[in-house]
Amino acid sequence: MGKNNTRFLMQFAVLAIVLSAAIMVEEATSIPVCNIDTNDLEKCRPAVTGNNPPHPRPDCCAVARAANLQCLCPYKSYLSTFGINPSRVRPLLANCGLNSPSCF
């Protein structure tokens, strides 16, 4: 396994642990990941889950605007682990008036 693959796996492992802990702990301390506080992810959950998700609310769009979207690209394939349908990210961003990075 190359050095870049090992680094990516380590970064993902840390992100997975942080997000899992934040989801499991009701009063979790907010941890910034790609300019998103982990507690703020819940504001966008309705717009990226289910068969017919609603349009994102203004508070979700505020989270999306603050995010470093390119930073999230390496983690796209793992979003479903956290209940986020990756195919719903592009429509969410469009509904918030944002351009999607090429990975989404």
Secondary structure, 3 states (H helix, E strand, C coil): CCHHHHHHHHHHHHHHHHHHHHHHCCCCCCCEECCEEHHHHHHCHHHHCCCCCCCCCHHHHHHHHHCCHHHHHHHHHHHHHHCCCHHHHHHHHHHCCCCCCCCC
